[in-house]
Amino acid sequence: MAVEFGLTEEQELLRAEIRRFAEERILPGTAGRDRRHEFPADLVAEMGELGLLGMLIAERHGGGGVEPLTYCLAVEEVSRACPSLGVTMSVTNSVCGWPIDRFASEELKRRVLPGMASGQVLGGFCVTEPGSGSDAASMRATARRDGDSWVLEGEKAWITNAGPGGVFVAFAKTDPAAGKRGISAFVVTADAPGFRVGAPEEKLGLRASRTANVYFDGCRIPAGNLLGEEGQGLKIALATLDHSRLGIAAQSVGIHRRALELATAYARERVQFGVPIAEHQAIRFKLATMATELEAARALTWYAASVSEQRRDAGRFAAEAKAYASEAANRACWEALQIHGGNGFSEEYEVARLYRDVRVTTIYEGTSEMQRLVIARHLLGT
Ligand SMILES: Cc1cc2nc3c(=O)[nH]c(=O)nc-3n(C[C@H](O)[C@H](O)[C@H](O)COP(=O)(O)OP(=O)(O)OC[C@H]3O[C@@H](n4cnc5c(N)ncnc54)[C@H](O)[C@@H]3O)c2cc1C
């Protein structure tokens, strides 16, 4: 299969615009927001105005209607400047906007997509529960039909954008006896009666993003908020994650790129044994490996995006890109901190925050272990 990695002129221009925005508007405040655990609503609104929050929503609903590769370019730029904003953006686009655009009825799309596409409404995705993470099918949340409504009961854990978010794609069992075929997907708006958000998590990293539990206490939503057909929930969740993992791969590439930049700059400046440490071969080898793995991670990500663009099954490639890029970014941040020596252990240096922020990339939207199970399933056909 021919894969074209050259970017179009339009993609180059968009990337340059987002790079400038990230450099001027995002990066200067990243350390302060992390220190204050501050979710920057105003900056997120600016990102919305730039079109960064509705990129995958069809143009007829006001979105950008861009292809996955263009979306990956945007996530990389934002995440390089601030991984917290990278996840805020990627969750809204790829695990909320994308499945609604793909699986909702026209009526439901008309109700919720324009707000998301304009960037005024942030989105979220509620699958994880306190007792079910990797094994999503064992979830306990339920939904029952009551006249013209669905009524949801249950608790979802670790929900990105819970708090600031206005629209959530949520999963619950409509037929608990049917196991994985008894799960359905819904669109739940934060103003629905019985929708409640818990206290924000105190996290190791991504401190400027919001993560909290969500409670459905007899949460009542219109019957038309069902996504797809009853019982298709797990399929919708897996299809969504197959696609959205590209965003986490791109987030990892952005963090990796920043780690390499910081390490290179520090290695040029820091003098030990009478020369910049960049003159020591051990340091040069670290930088070379970080650079090589960065290119490999980006190439895998773009390859998976291009497979997806051809409307072919990109599940395996997205899993490979996510597993590799997130692990490579973790290695890169580890080495970047090592190159900073003791200073890397100080919060005065950006690399310390990157080291905390990168850790979750091998965990959310499916752990590395789960990605390998997906890859092996494709290889073995079982
Ligand atoms: C910052 C953050 C944001 C998040 N945002 C969201 C969100 O917006 N929406 C949402 O729904 N969830 C979200 N999550 C949850 C995230 O997707 C889960 O944490 C992740 O899927 C792993 O689930 P778990 O934490 O329950 O770990 P577990 O599933 O309990 O896994 C624990 C360990 O066991 C391993 N393991 C489990 N099963 C197997 C197996 N069969 N074979 C080999 N190893 C196995 C795992 O790989 C892992 O290493 C978020 C998490 C974090 C930390």
The ligand as an SDF file (V2000), in Angstrom:
LIG
                    3D

 53 58  0  0  0  0  0  0  0  0999 V2000
   -5.3050   11.0550   33.7600 C   0  0  0  0  0  0  0  0  0  0  0  0
   -6.2760    9.9870   33.3500 C   0  0  0  0  0  0  0  0  0  0  0  0
   -7.3410   10.3300   32.5150 C   0  0  0  0  0  0  0  0  0  0  0  0
   -8.2760    9.3690   32.1490 C   0  0  0  0  0  0  0  0  0  0  0  0
   -9.3700    9.7360   31.3770 N   0  0  0  0  0  0  0  0  0  0  0  0
  -10.3490    8.8490   31.1500 C   0  0  0  0  0  0  0  0  0  0  0  0
  -11.5660    9.2480   30.4920 C   0  0  0  0  0  0  0  0  0  0  0  0
  -11.7310   10.4050   30.0700 O   0  0  0  0  0  0  0  0  0  0  0  0
  -12.5530    8.3270   30.3410 N   0  0  0  0  0  0  0  0  0  0  0  0
  -12.4270    7.0510   30.7790 C   0  0  0  0  0  0  0  0  0  0  0  0
  -13.3510    6.2850   30.6130 O   0  0  0  0  0  0  0  0  0  0  0  0
  -11.2860    6.6250   31.4070 N   0  0  0  0  0  0  0  0  0  0  0  0
  -10.2580    7.5030   31.6000 C   0  0  0  0  0  0  0  0  0  0  0  0
   -9.1150    7.1030   32.2550 N   0  0  0  0  0  0  0  0  0  0  0  0
   -9.0010    5.7300   32.7250 C   0  0  0  0  0  0  0  0  0  0  0  0
   -8.0130    4.9020   31.9210 C   0  0  0  0  0  0  0  0  0  0  0  0
   -8.4990    4.6770   30.6230 O   0  0  0  0  0  0  0  0  0  0  0  0
   -7.7710    3.6030   32.7120 C   0  0  0  0  0  0  0  0  0  0  0  0
   -6.9910    3.9600   33.8400 O   0  0  0  0  0  0  0  0  0  0  0  0
   -7.0610    2.5430   31.8810 C   0  0  0  0  0  0  0  0  0  0  0  0
   -7.9130    2.0420   30.8740 O   0  0  0  0  0  0  0  0  0  0  0  0
   -6.5850    1.3640   32.7490 C   0  0  0  0  0  0  0  0  0  0  0  0
   -7.5900    0.8950   33.5690 O   0  0  0  0  0  0  0  0  0  0  0  0
   -7.3270    0.7370   35.1400 P   0  0  0  0  0  0  0  0  0  0  0  0
   -6.7220    1.9890   35.6350 O   0  0  0  0  0  0  0  0  0  0  0  0
   -8.5800    0.2780   35.7810 O   0  0  0  0  0  0  0  0  0  0  0  0
   -6.2230   -0.3810   35.2520 O   0  0  0  0  0  0  0  0  0  0  0  0
   -6.4790   -1.9790   35.3100 P   0  0  0  0  0  0  0  0  0  0  0  0
   -7.3560   -2.3880   34.1780 O   0  0  0  0  0  0  0  0  0  0  0  0
   -6.8780   -2.3410   36.6810 O   0  0  0  0  0  0  0  0  0  0  0  0
   -5.0240   -2.5190   34.9990 O   0  0  0  0  0  0  0  0  0  0  0  0
   -3.9880   -2.5730   35.9820 C   0  0  0  0  0  0  0  0  0  0  0  0
   -2.7670   -3.2060   35.3360 C   0  0  0  0  0  0  0  0  0  0  0  0
   -3.0680   -4.5480   34.9310 O   0  0  0  0  0  0  0  0  0  0  0  0
   -2.8110   -4.6980   33.5490 C   0  0  0  0  0  0  0  0  0  0  0  0
   -3.7770   -5.6430   32.9690 N   0  0  0  0  0  0  0  0  0  0  0  0
   -5.1300   -5.6430   33.1290 C   0  0  0  0  0  0  0  0  0  0  0  0
   -5.6750   -6.6390   32.4390 N   0  0  0  0  0  0  0  0  0  0  0  0
   -4.6580   -7.2940   31.8230 C   0  0  0  0  0  0  0  0  0  0  0  0
   -4.5830   -8.4030   30.9210 C   0  0  0  0  0  0  0  0  0  0  0  0
   -5.6650   -9.0550   30.4910 N   0  0  0  0  0  0  0  0  0  0  0  0
   -3.3620   -8.7950   30.4790 N   0  0  0  0  0  0  0  0  0  0  0  0
   -2.2350   -8.1270   30.8790 C   0  0  0  0  0  0  0  0  0  0  0  0
   -2.2530   -7.0650   31.7120 N   0  0  0  0  0  0  0  0  0  0  0  0
   -3.4530   -6.6540   32.1670 C   0  0  0  0  0  0  0  0  0  0  0  0
   -2.9520   -3.2990   32.9480 C   0  0  0  0  0  0  0  0  0  0  0  0
   -2.2810   -3.1890   31.7120 O   0  0  0  0  0  0  0  0  0  0  0  0
   -2.3230   -2.4680   34.0640 C   0  0  0  0  0  0  0  0  0  0  0  0
   -0.9340   -2.4950   33.9580 O   0  0  0  0  0  0  0  0  0  0  0  0
   -8.1400    8.0330   32.5920 C   0  0  0  0  0  0  0  0  0  0  0  0
   -7.0390    7.6990   33.4190 C   0  0  0  0  0  0  0  0  0  0  0  0
   -6.1380    8.6380   33.7910 C   0  0  0  0  0  0  0  0  0  0  0  0
   -5.0050    8.2450   34.7080 C   0  0  0  0  0  0  0  0  0  0  0  0
  1  2  1  0
  2  3  1  0
  2 52  2  0
  3  4  2  0
  4  5  1  0
  4 50  1  0
  5  6  2  0
  6  7  1  0
  6 13  1  0
  7  8  2  0
  7  9  1  0
  9 10  1  0
 10 11  2  0
 10 12  1  0
 12 13  2  0
 13 14  1  0
 14 15  1  0
 14 50  1  0
 15 16  1  0
 16 17  1  0
 16 18  1  0
 18 19  1  0
 18 20  1  0
 20 21  1  0
 20 22  1  0
 22 23  1  0
 23 24  1  0
 24 25  2  0
 24 26  1  0
 24 27  1  0
 27 28  1  0
 28 29  2  0
 28 30  1  0
 28 31  1  0
 31 32  1  0
 32 33  1  0
 33 34  1  0
 33 48  1  0
 34 35  1  0
 35 36  1  0
 35 46  1  0
 36 37  1  0
 36 45  1  0
 37 38  2  0
 38 39  1  0
 39 40  1  0
 39 45  2  0
 40 41  1  0
 40 42  2  0
 42 43  1  0
 43 44  2  0
 44 45  1  0
 46 47  1  0
 46 48  1  0
 48 49  1  0
 50 51  2  0
 51 52  1  0
 52 53  1  0
M  END
$$$$
